[in-house]
Amino acid sequence: MTSLPVRFGPRPGQGIDDWLEHVAEANAMTTGHLTALLRSFGSTRFLVIRPEQATADAIVALTGQARSDVERSTLARFDATGVVNLNGFDPRRWSTWRKVAARGWVHATGSAVCPRCLATDGVWRLTWRLPTVTVCPRHAYYLREQCPGCGRRFLDHPHTPLRSAPGTRCLNPVGHKSACDVDVATIQTIAAPDDCVRRQRRHDAALEGERIELLGRAEPGVIYLESARMLAVLLLHLAAQNSGSTDEPWSVRARTEAASGRTRWHLSPPEDIVVRSQVLTCADRILTAPDLDTAAGLLTPWVERAPHGEGSRLGWLADHTRMTPTLTALVMAALAPQRRVSHALNHTRGDIRPETIPQVVPDHPYRAHAAHLFTTHGETSRLFLALCLARQTGPTTWAEAALRLGIEAELGTRTARTVSARNSIRPQRLLPALDQLACSLGPNYRVREELVRRLAEPHAWFEDWADEHRPGTRPSSHRYAVTWLWEHWAHALVSTSPGWRTPPDRHQRALYRQFAHSLHDPAGAALLAVAHHGIQEEPHDHQSHG
């Protein structure tokens, strides 16, 4: 085969069709002549996707370029990256393309465009053909996908692989032997927000094989790209269900599009490239959260919108996207009971002052208003309720609620998990119980805790109390008396008592319980009197003593 007189390769990032249009022009050929020449060797139907072997060989021979350079100018370059999957595709058989299309979000023809880039160098980039490419990171503007002249996607000429000429004009066929003459380089577009630009840069890095921080771990780019697309599909289906607290402008517009009958988002993304960009950015925001807990918290308001029916929420969610391993872990975490409770608490605010919430809800109001919620009982359940009350004062996570009560953050998260794993707590039953518990609160527990800390210092009060109410008590039992006040008067966790220099082990806890069980009513009342006397000496405390 005779090579063309003028031979050159594709420019970096240039699509094969744009390159061949310039090749034809440089050799004083019409694009129709070059197309006919290529078709004499093989089909050009899937030229941009992956040309068949004979067609690719002809291009290599005519242009003198390496086979790898030719392939890199087609979408085969992105095969198995998470945005295109050409497994089983044979360009000689149309039926194999239907299998590729069934995997979703890939087009045989058409492209988006950045008019500013096109005005700069005249190159139609290959990546613009990917539906997940929605923003130009260089100019921080949304791409344009629909021509204002012909109303179709750019480079949408299904009956011929090449336009009639290279350049910046649309040239989509319109009518009989005419083409759209809009100069695409002059089309106006709109600036993209920073989060969409960052998402696009992360997408492009993953497309080039870089590892991406996913839920706090560096993962291969293909995992990020697959999970982001599948999560975006799920978010679109959830947005279409009904309005909710998670509504963003893109979700309202997606719901409008769904109302028109377009809901096969696993096959085709939203037609509006801005909506598509923003839902992908929403998915990116969830997936790139610092850890699974944070990501699940971001996803929970969305999964709450899944319809309740005969099947489970998980079943509905799995039916509306392809669950990658990452997405499965994320959805399971978002569906965990404590997530549903957490979501409910984030959307209710009680008229409670944080200082009136003890570390552990007292036993009497617990049994009166909330014991029915739990199948297991004890200090952990009452701590969980205190955390719930703290959440209603502003914190949006269990860890923040724990810190507000003076407890280690991890204990707050661990408590929520433990209680939710052992009990089936429904928000609609929990919230009324919290309202009743809030009404029973009164004392300033931070003041009480501070006073017990003072009583933990060596002082004659303990000897006076022991001599009168518990003769024979050892001085070392001072820690137990302090812990008893900490538990029964400050209503705080035994493990956080200032009576311990270090967290108590099992043996120390057993000795404390033995002390508490042996404490008769008059002795206990006298201990409480010591504490109340300290409160009365505090001029800054004006709370009810309870």
C-alpha positions as CSV (number, residue, x, y, z in Angstrom):
1,M,0.0,0.0,0.0
2,T,1.4,3.4,-1.0
3,S,1.8,5.9,1.9
4,L,0.3,9.3,1.7
5,P,2.8,12.1,0.7
6,V,2.2,14.1,3.9
7,R,2.3,12.0,7.0
8,F,2.1,13.1,10.6
9,G,0.7,11.6,13.8
10,P,-2.1,12.7,16.1
11,R,-1.5,15.5,18.5
12,P,-1.5,14.7,22.2
13,G,-5.1,13.9,23.2
14,Q,-6.4,14.3,19.7
15,G,-9.3,12.0,18.5
16,I,-8.7,9.8,15.5
17,D,-11.4,11.4,13.4
18,D,-10.1,14.9,13.9
19,W,-6.6,13.7,13.1
20,L,-7.6,12.0,9.9
21,E,-9.6,15.1,8.8
22,H,-6.4,17.1,9.0
23,V,-4.5,14.3,7.3
24,A,-6.9,14.4,4.4
25,E,-6.7,18.2,4.1
26,A,-2.8,18.1,4.2
27,N,-2.9,15.7,1.3
28,A,-5.4,17.7,-0.8
29,M,-8.0,15.0,-0.3
30,T,-11.6,15.3,0.6
31,T,-12.6,13.5,3.8
32,G,-15.0,11.5,1.7
33,H,-12.1,10.3,-0.5
34,L,-10.1,9.2,2.5
35,T,-13.1,7.5,4.0
36,A,-13.7,5.6,0.8
37,L,-10.0,4.6,0.7
38,L,-10.2,3.2,4.2
39,R,-13.4,1.4,3.5
40,S,-11.7,-0.5,0.7
41,F,-9.8,-2.3,3.4
42,G,-12.3,-2.6,6.2
43,S,-15.3,-1.1,7.9
44,T,-15.1,2.4,9.5
45,R,-18.3,2.0,11.5
46,F,-16.5,1.9,14.9
47,L,-13.5,4.0,13.9
48,V,-13.5,6.2,17.0
49,I,-14.3,3.2,19.4
50,R,-11.9,0.6,18.0
51,P,-11.3,0.2,14.3
52,E,-11.2,-3.4,13.0
53,Q,-7.8,-4.8,12.3
54,A,-7.8,-4.3,8.5
55,T,-8.8,-0.6,8.9
56,A,-6.2,0.0,11.6
57,D,-3.5,-1.6,9.4
58,A,-4.6,0.7,6.5
59,I,-4.3,3.8,8.7
60,V,-0.9,2.7,9.9
61,A,0.3,2.2,6.3
62,L,-1.1,5.4,4.9
63,T,0.1,7.7,7.7
64,G,3.3,5.9,8.7
65,Q,2.4,6.0,12.4
66,A,2.9,3.3,15.0
67,R,-0.1,1.0,15.7
68,S,0.0,2.1,19.4
69,D,-0.3,5.8,18.4
70,V,-3.3,5.0,16.3
71,E,-5.0,3.1,19.1
72,R,-4.3,5.8,21.6
73,S,-6.4,8.2,19.5
74,T,-9.5,5.9,19.9
75,L,-11.7,5.1,22.9
76,A,-9.9,1.7,23.1
77,R,-7.2,3.8,24.9
78,F,-9.6,3.9,27.9
79,D,-10.6,0.3,27.9
80,A,-10.7,-1.3,31.4
81,T,-10.1,2.1,33.1
82,G,-13.6,2.2,34.7
83,V,-15.2,4.5,32.1
84,V,-15.1,2.2,29.0
85,N,-15.3,-1.6,29.0
86,L,-14.8,-3.1,25.5
87,N,-14.6,-6.7,26.8
88,G,-16.1,-8.9,24.1
89,F,-16.3,-6.1,21.5
90,D,-15.7,-7.1,17.9
91,P,-15.9,-4.1,15.5
92,R,-17.0,-6.4,12.7
93,R,-20.1,-7.4,14.6
94,W,-22.8,-4.9,15.5
95,S,-24.3,-7.2,18.1
96,T,-21.1,-7.0,20.2
97,W,-21.5,-3.2,20.4
98,R,-24.9,-3.6,22.1
99,K,-23.2,-5.5,24.9
100,V,-20.8,-2.6,25.4
101,A,-23.6,-0.1,25.3
102,A,-25.5,-2.1,27.9
103,R,-22.7,-1.5,30.4
104,G,-23.7,2.2,30.2
105,W,-22.4,5.7,29.7
106,V,-20.7,5.3,26.4
107,H,-21.7,6.7,23.0
108,A,-20.8,5.4,19.5
109,T,-20.9,9.0,18.2
110,G,-21.0,12.5,19.5
111,S,-18.8,14.6,21.7
112,A,-18.7,17.5,24.2
113,V,-16.3,20.4,23.7
114,C,-14.5,23.2,25.5
115,P,-14.9,26.1,23.1
116,R,-12.0,27.9,24.7
117,C,-9.6,25.0,24.1
118,L,-10.9,24.6,20.6
119,A,-10.3,28.4,20.0
120,T,-6.8,28.0,21.2
121,D,-5.5,25.0,19.2
122,G,-8.3,23.7,17.1
123,V,-7.9,20.1,18.5
124,W,-11.0,18.0,19.2
125,R,-9.9,16.0,22.2
126,L,-10.7,12.3,22.6
127,T,-11.6,12.7,26.3
128,W,-14.5,15.0,25.4
129,R,-16.3,11.9,24.1
130,L,-16.5,10.4,27.6
131,P,-19.7,11.3,29.4
132,T,-17.8,11.5,32.7
133,V,-15.7,14.4,31.3
134,T,-17.9,17.4,32.0
135,V,-15.5,20.2,32.9
136,C,-12.3,21.7,31.4
137,P,-9.8,21.8,34.3
138,R,-7.6,24.2,32.3
139,H,-10.2,26.9,32.0
140,A,-12.6,25.8,34.9
141,Y,-15.6,26.0,32.6
142,Y,-18.3,23.4,31.9
143,L,-18.1,21.7,28.5
144,R,-20.8,22.3,26.0
145,E,-22.4,19.2,24.5
146,Q,-25.3,20.4,22.5
147,C,-24.9,22.6,19.4
148,P,-27.0,25.7,19.5
149,G,-27.4,25.5,15.7
150,C,-28.5,21.9,15.0
151,G,-29.5,21.0,18.5
152,R,-27.5,17.7,18.5
153,R,-24.3,16.6,20.2
154,F,-21.1,17.8,18.5
155,L,-19.4,15.3,16.1
156,D,-22.7,13.5,15.7
157,H,-22.5,12.2,12.1
158,P,-23.5,8.5,12.3
159,H,-23.3,7.7,8.6
160,T,-19.7,8.8,8.0
161,P,-16.7,8.6,10.4
162,L,-15.4,12.0,9.4
163,R,-16.8,15.5,8.9
164,S,-16.6,17.2,5.6
165,A,-13.6,19.3,6.7
166,P,-11.4,19.8,9.8
167,G,-11.7,22.9,11.9
168,T,-13.8,24.4,14.6
169,R,-17.2,24.4,12.9
170,C,-19.9,21.9,13.9
171,L,-20.6,20.4,10.5
172,N,-23.2,18.0,11.7
173,P,-25.4,17.0,8.8
174,V,-28.7,18.9,8.7
175,G,-31.2,18.3,5.9
176,H,-30.2,17.2,2.5
177,K,-26.6,17.7,1.6
178,S,-26.1,20.6,4.1
179,A,-24.2,20.9,7.4
180,C,-24.4,23.0,10.5
181,D,-22.2,26.0,10.1
182,V,-21.9,27.1,13.8
183,D,-18.4,28.0,14.8
184,V,-18.0,26.0,18.0
185,A,-15.0,28.0,19.2
186,T,-17.3,31.1,19.6
187,I,-20.0,29.4,21.8
188,Q,-20.4,30.7,25.3
189,T,-20.2,28.4,28.3
190,I,-20.4,28.9,32.1
191,A,-17.9,28.7,34.8
192,A,-17.8,25.5,36.9
193,P,-17.6,25.6,40.7
194,D,-14.4,24.6,42.4
195,D,-15.7,21.2,43.6
196,C,-16.6,20.2,40.0
197,V,-13.2,21.3,38.8
198,R,-11.4,19.3,41.5
199,R,-13.6,16.3,40.7
200,Q,-12.6,16.5,37.1
201,R,-8.9,16.7,37.9
202,R,-9.2,13.7,40.1
203,H,-11.1,11.8,37.4
204,D,-8.5,12.7,34.8
205,A,-5.7,11.5,37.1
206,A,-7.5,8.2,37.7
207,L,-7.9,7.9,33.9
208,E,-4.1,8.0,33.6
209,G,-3.7,5.3,36.1
210,E,-2.9,7.3,39.3
211,R,-4.1,6.0,42.6
212,I,-6.9,7.9,44.3
213,E,-7.7,8.4,48.0
214,L,-10.9,6.5,48.4
215,L,-12.6,6.3,51.9
216,G,-9.2,7.1,53.4
217,R,-7.2,4.5,51.4
218,A,-5.2,4.9,48.1
219,E,-7.0,2.7,45.6
220,P,-6.4,2.1,41.8
221,G,-8.0,4.7,39.6
222,V,-10.3,2.1,38.0
223,I,-11.9,1.4,41.4
224,Y,-12.6,5.1,41.9
225,L,-14.0,5.6,38.3
226,E,-16.3,2.6,38.5
227,S,-17.5,3.4,42.0
228,A,-18.1,7.1,41.2
229,R,-20.2,6.3,38.1
230,M,-22.2,3.6,39.8
231,L,-22.8,5.8,42.9
232,A,-23.9,8.7,40.6
233,V,-26.4,6.4,38.9
234,L,-27.8,5.4,42.3
235,L,-28.0,9.1,43.4
236,L,-30.0,9.9,40.3
237,H,-32.5,7.2,41.0
238,L,-32.8,8.3,44.6
239,A,-33.2,12.0,43.6
240,A,-36.1,10.9,41.3
241,Q,-38.0,9.4,44.2
242,N,-39.1,12.5,46.1
243,S,-37.9,15.8,47.4
244,G,-36.0,15.8,50.7
245,S,-33.5,17.5,52.9
246,T,-30.7,16.5,50.5
247,D,-32.2,18.4,47.5
248,E,-29.6,20.3,45.5
249,P,-30.2,22.1,42.2
250,W,-29.0,19.1,40.2
251,S,-31.4,16.7,42.0
252,V,-34.4,18.9,41.3
253,R,-33.5,19.0,37.6
254,A,-32.8,15.3,37.5
255,R,-36.3,14.7,39.0
256,T,-37.7,16.9,36.2
257,E,-35.9,14.8,33.6
258,A,-37.2,11.6,35.2
259,A,-40.7,12.9,35.1
260,S,-40.4,13.1,31.3
261,G,-39.7,9.4,31.2
262,R,-35.9,9.2,31.2
263,T,-34.9,7.0,34.1
264,R,-32.6,4.5,32.5
265,W,-29.6,6.2,34.0
266,H,-27.6,3.1,34.2
267,L,-27.5,3.2,30.4
268,S,-27.5,7.0,29.6
269,P,-26.5,9.8,31.9
270,P,-28.5,13.0,32.2
271,E,-28.7,15.0,29.0
272,D,-27.8,18.2,30.9
273,I,-24.0,18.2,31.2
274,V,-24.2,20.5,34.3
275,V,-26.5,18.1,36.1
276,R,-24.3,15.2,35.1
277,S,-21.2,17.0,36.4
278,Q,-22.8,17.9,39.7
279,V,-24.1,14.4,40.5
280,L,-20.7,13.0,39.7
281,T,-19.2,15.6,42.1
282,C,-21.7,14.6,44.7
283,A,-20.6,11.0,44.4
284,D,-17.0,12.1,44.5
285,R,-17.6,14.0,47.7
286,I,-18.9,10.9,49.3
287,L,-16.3,8.5,48.0
288,T,-13.3,10.8,48.9
289,A,-14.5,11.3,52.5
290,P,-11.6,10.6,55.0
291,D,-13.2,7.3,56.2
292,L,-16.1,4.9,55.8
293,D,-18.0,6.4,58.7
294,T,-17.9,9.9,57.3
295,A,-18.8,8.7,53.8
296,A,-21.7,6.7,55.2
297,G,-23.0,9.7,57.1
298,L,-23.0,11.7,53.8
299,L,-24.9,8.9,52.0
300,T,-27.5,8.2,54.7
301,P,-29.8,11.1,53.8
302,W,-29.9,9.8,50.3
303,V,-30.6,6.1,51.1
304,E,-33.4,7.3,53.4
305,R,-35.2,8.3,50.2
306,A,-35.4,4.7,48.9
307,P,-39.0,3.6,48.8
308,H,-40.4,1.3,51.6
309,G,-42.1,-1.7,50.1
310,E,-42.2,-5.4,50.5
311,G,-38.5,-5.7,49.7
312,S,-35.6,-4.4,51.7
313,R,-34.0,-1.0,51.1
314,L,-30.8,-2.8,50.2
315,G,-32.6,-4.8,47.5
316,W,-34.0,-1.7,46.0
317,L,-30.6,0.0,46.0
318,A,-28.9,-3.0,44.4
319,D,-31.6,-3.1,41.7
320,H,-30.9,0.5,40.6
321,T,-27.1,0.4,40.1
322,R,-24.2,-2.1,39.8
323,M,-22.8,-2.6,43.3
324,T,-19.0,-2.5,43.2
325,P,-17.3,-3.8,46.3
326,T,-16.6,-0.2,47.5
327,L,-20.2,0.8,46.9
328,T,-21.5,-2.3,48.7
329,A,-19.4,-1.5,51.8
330,L,-20.6,2.1,51.7
331,V,-24.3,1.3,51.3
332,M,-24.2,-1.3,54.0
333,A,-22.6,1.2,56.4
334,A,-25.2,3.9,55.4
335,L,-28.0,1.4,56.1
336,A,-26.7,0.5,59.5
337,P,-29.3,1.3,62.2
338,Q,-27.2,4.0,63.9
339,R,-27.0,5.8,60.6
340,R,-30.8,6.1,60.4
341,V,-30.9,7.4,64.0
342,S,-28.1,9.7,63.3
343,H,-29.9,11.2,60.2
344,A,-33.0,11.7,62.3
345,L,-31.1,13.5,65.1
346,N,-29.3,15.7,62.6
347,H,-32.7,17.1,61.6
348,T,-34.2,17.7,65.0
349,R,-33.0,20.2,67.6
350,G,-34.2,20.1,71.2
351,D,-34.5,23.0,73.6
352,I,-31.7,21.6,75.8
353,R,-28.6,23.2,77.3
354,P,-25.6,20.9,77.0
355,E,-24.7,21.3,80.6
356,T,-28.0,19.8,81.7
357,I,-27.2,16.5,79.9
358,P,-25.3,13.9,82.1
359,Q,-22.9,11.4,80.7
360,V,-25.4,8.7,81.5
361,V,-29.2,9.2,81.6
362,P,-30.4,8.6,85.2
363,D,-32.0,5.2,85.9
364,H,-35.4,6.5,86.9
365,P,-36.3,8.6,83.8
366,Y,-34.6,5.9,81.7
367,R,-37.0,3.2,83.0
368,A,-40.0,5.6,82.8
369,H,-39.5,6.9,79.3
370,A,-37.0,4.9,77.3
371,A,-36.4,1.4,78.6
372,H,-38.9,0.0,76.2
373,L,-36.7,0.9,73.2
374,F,-34.0,-1.6,74.2
375,T,-33.8,-5.3,74.3
376,T,-30.6,-5.0,76.4
377,H,-30.2,-2.7,79.4
378,G,-27.4,-1.2,81.4
379,E,-25.0,1.7,81.4
380,T,-24.3,1.5,77.6
381,S,-28.0,2.1,76.8
382,R,-28.2,5.1,79.1
383,L,-25.0,6.5,77.7
384,F,-26.4,6.1,74.2
385,L,-29.5,8.2,75.2
386,A,-27.3,10.9,76.6
387,L,-25.4,11.0,73.3
388,C,-28.7,11.3,71.5
389,L,-29.7,14.2,73.7
390,A,-26.2,15.8,73.1
391,R,-26.7,15.4,69.3
392,Q,-29.8,17.5,69.6
393,T,-27.7,20.4,70.9
394,G,-25.7,20.8,67.7
395,P,-23.1,18.0,67.1
396,T,-23.6,16.1,63.9
397,T,-21.6,13.0,64.8
398,W,-21.5,10.6,67.7
399,A,-17.8,11.5,68.3
400,E,-18.7,15.2,68.6
401,A,-21.5,14.4,71.0
402,A,-19.2,12.4,73.2
403,L,-16.7,15.3,73.4
404,R,-19.5,17.6,74.4
405,L,-20.2,15.3,77.4
406,G,-16.5,15.1,78.3
407,I,-16.1,11.6,76.9
408,E,-13.6,10.2,74.5
409,A,-14.8,10.6,70.9
410,E,-14.2,7.0,69.9
411,L,-16.4,5.9,72.8
412,G,-19.3,7.8,71.3
413,T,-18.9,6.2,67.9
414,R,-18.4,2.7,69.5
415,T,-21.4,3.1,71.7
416,A,-23.7,4.0,68.8
417,R,-22.5,0.9,66.9
418,T,-22.9,-1.4,69.8
419,V,-26.4,-0.3,70.8
420,S,-27.6,-0.4,67.2
421,A,-26.2,-3.9,66.6
422,R,-28.0,-5.2,69.7
423,N,-31.3,-3.3,69.5
424,S,-33.7,-2.4,66.7
425,I,-34.3,1.3,67.4
426,R,-36.6,3.3,65.2
427,P,-36.3,7.0,65.0
428,Q,-40.0,7.5,65.2
429,R,-40.0,5.8,68.6
430,L,-36.7,7.3,69.8
431,L,-37.5,11.0,69.3
432,P,-40.6,11.1,71.5
433,A,-38.7,9.4,74.3
434,L,-35.9,11.9,74.0
435,D,-38.4,14.7,74.3
436,Q,-39.7,13.2,77.6
437,L,-36.2,12.7,78.9
438,A,-35.3,16.3,78.1
439,C,-38.2,17.4,80.2
440,S,-36.8,15.5,83.2
441,L,-33.4,17.2,83.0
442,G,-32.5,20.1,85.3
443,P,-29.3,20.2,87.2
444,N,-26.0,21.5,85.8
445,Y,-24.1,18.3,85.5
446,R,-20.9,20.0,84.5
447,V,-21.0,21.8,87.9
448,R,-21.7,18.5,89.7
449,E,-18.8,16.8,87.9
450,E,-16.4,19.6,88.9
451,L,-17.5,19.3,92.5
452,V,-16.9,15.6,92.6
453,R,-13.5,16.2,91.1
454,R,-12.8,18.5,94.1
455,L,-14.1,15.8,96.5
456,A,-11.6,13.4,94.9
457,E,-8.8,15.4,96.5
458,P,-7.7,14.3,100.0
459,H,-10.0,15.9,102.4
460,A,-11.4,15.5,105.9
461,W,-14.9,15.1,104.7
462,F,-14.4,11.4,103.9
463,E,-13.1,10.6,107.4
464,D,-15.9,12.5,109.0
465,W,-18.5,10.7,106.8
466,A,-16.9,7.2,107.4
467,D,-16.6,7.7,111.2
468,E,-20.3,8.5,111.5
469,H,-22.0,6.4,108.8
470,R,-19.5,3.5,108.0
471,P,-17.2,2.8,110.8
472,G,-14.2,0.7,109.9
473,T,-14.1,1.9,106.3
474,R,-10.5,2.0,105.0
475,P,-9.0,5.3,103.8
476,S,-8.4,3.6,100.4
477,S,-12.2,3.4,100.0
478,H,-12.2,7.1,99.4
479,R,-12.0,6.4,95.7
480,Y,-15.1,4.3,95.9
481,A,-17.1,7.0,97.7
482,V,-16.0,9.5,95.0
483,T,-17.0,7.1,92.2
484,W,-20.4,6.4,93.9
485,L,-21.1,10.2,93.8
486,W,-19.8,10.3,90.3
487,E,-22.2,7.6,89.2
488,H,-25.3,8.3,91.3
489,W,-25.2,12.1,91.7
490,A,-23.2,13.4,88.7
491,H,-24.7,10.5,86.6
492,A,-21.4,10.0,84.8
493,L,-19.6,6.9,83.6
494,V,-17.9,4.8,86.2
495,S,-14.9,4.5,84.0
496,T,-14.4,8.3,83.8
497,S,-14.6,8.8,87.6
498,P,-11.9,11.1,89.1
499,G,-11.6,8.5,91.8
500,W,-9.4,6.4,89.5
501,R,-5.9,7.5,88.7
502,T,-6.0,5.1,85.8
503,P,-9.0,3.5,84.1
504,P,-10.3,0.8,86.4
505,D,-9.7,-2.9,85.5
506,R,-12.2,-5.7,86.1
507,H,-10.9,-6.3,89.7
508,Q,-11.2,-2.6,90.7
509,R,-14.7,-2.5,89.2
510,A,-15.7,-5.5,91.3
511,L,-14.4,-4.0,94.5
512,Y,-16.3,-0.8,93.7
513,R,-19.5,-2.7,93.1
514,Q,-19.0,-4.5,96.4
515,F,-18.7,-1.1,98.1
516,A,-21.8,0.3,96.4
517,H,-23.9,-2.7,97.3
518,S,-22.9,-2.6,100.9
519,L,-23.7,1.1,101.2
520,H,-27.0,1.4,103.3
521,D,-29.5,4.1,102.6
522,P,-28.5,6.5,105.5
523,A,-24.8,6.3,104.4
524,G,-25.8,7.1,100.8
525,A,-28.0,9.9,101.8
526,A,-25.1,11.4,103.9
527,L,-22.8,11.2,100.8
528,L,-25.4,13.0,98.8
529,A,-25.6,15.6,101.6
530,V,-21.9,16.2,101.3
531,A,-22.3,16.9,97.5
532,H,-25.4,19.1,98.0
533,H,-23.5,21.1,100.6
534,G,-20.7,21.7,98.1
535,I,-23.3,22.9,95.5
536,Q,-24.8,25.4,98.0
537,E,-21.3,26.9,98.5
538,E,-20.9,27.5,94.7
539,P,-22.2,31.1,94.1
540,H,-22.0,30.7,90.3
541,D,-24.5,27.8,90.1
542,H,-28.1,28.8,89.7
543,Q,-29.4,25.5,88.3
544,S,-32.0,23.3,89.9
545,H,-30.3,20.8,92.2
546,G,-32.5,17.8,91.1
